[in-house]
């Protein structure tokens, strides 16, 4: 099985997946002027109210109208984002409101809709705390990338060009981050999904899984580089990928089957988190096999020196 042979096809597939995500990130940025994603209250501040109706659930338009009527200059809670939680419950995201205002909202719901309303969850985050969480999230991702680069450089320090392994792993990791961010941007644009603390948890987990699988492949490359010293580098790397292919796919499929079961039966409250995690782990499996190791071959052969020469020869 010659996987390395078609490396540029795999790179093209990655680009075809990433570019639409970047496009929708740009659209979200143009709309919000602040972020390429639809940010939840954890990052931009606001209030989250989850309620369950013992009787018939009112329409989202009726709830939006109620919020608009109760909105004040001090607490402008108009234009909330409303999503269904099953058949009898909803989640409502709005700008920050106090416990007193929340009590008025619940009382007005019971009066207007004639049904008992049970509060499942209520949380509020101020805009300043949301901005602080956003900075902390960016620092966490940057620190994770630097720590991974340092660890791989140390682990492969006895291998020639050890820095290439760390750089290739970071590039594969960035591929997975861009895939996850792009998918989240599309979900946010079409479905109104918001990136919250659970999304950040999913993103960091995807980074861990991606690098974990990449290190498995790279470790086999390191072993085979000592065993097959006379073998061409490209052939040796391809042989290493094939040797670890079964293990990589089996390990990741076990996780993906579990996540798929959670998507079907886990409930609406964790569906967003699980779907993002499922997509990210699939991307991590792909990048570790079809992106990370092929990057080593491209680097070893310095193939970028021939990219434009081939075009010139073809033109001639």
Steps between C-alpha positions, in 0.01 A plus 500: 500500500671816379346778709782751458473489120172698501605751767403805296148361453469474880625856539241614244220320688604680818490835321154425356376434854670798664421772242116491541549523876722806460234653274228462764734624770539813290121530463452471877769763556333734252167462682619523861808724446658327800555127438510240220278276714163545665628534856301377798458682828819341637701721263289808427301522824126461542238278662395144429155384611378145449137435585255212473125543444262257667232590248520590133826666403449853361647610168841663477335812359279534810800462732702751297212748525488448879872573533462812286221633725705441817815655351616824662780747449684359801447140385447484121399135465311535171584277199588182695630184329249220564564129437294189571600242759282204417124545467419692819810702587696790351826682554505880477818706462481874550704791628581495872201519733467484879321239711222752552442539125517123458224466760286750306556303178393171660195658666394662173542170315273318746239776484505548124527138390291344777744225590742414778861595412791310657845664492754235399802728493584870528844653469631850438842624389597866484660630176830570679523141627408376151789698350735359763387144419562566130857611570555198723372268225741647245790468745402139577509405130832681446655339808380154387660551157834614650502216755434245225775645282747490790406145601532360148833677449628346826360151427656495151821682595719206389343491153644704216300820442298451819336842463324381184294250698379765741423745220312238296297403809409865563395545135278191525359633827425839340322312221269342758447830682401670173264214412330522840477881490368491144233243581399698808476816288270321253284359779484845656401662170229248405384358836583781742736282706721698737855423607509459878726345764404150383609590147840606637520167686425315176763702312774428755402131504526488120849654522603228745361216286655642183848526646468162674435321171767699317762404759414130451576531128812709557632257759479218247680722246774553758535125562504414132753773419751297706394163360467584130790741457557413136135532407382813322352747751162519324467120491601471866241760611229329294591165658474658846152640426377162374636328812307734732189533280299221663580621850417862421169425331390244761582729793321799350198300383446378856474860618290606201245220548458605863453864401254404226291314758503813717384709203201268455408437863690754712239776495490850359704660779827329395425452129697806388805399703495138380452585130794743505712239679400232249592718200826608663614145579421388145706794373782411739512144373512624141770761563731267691498246217458709186654836596760478777722222362475616136620844616822331619552355151436835331747663738764228460482518117469882501229457243407867505811561285335308217143632527555798274759329281241242397260775404771673295594175325136427423450849361815466287 
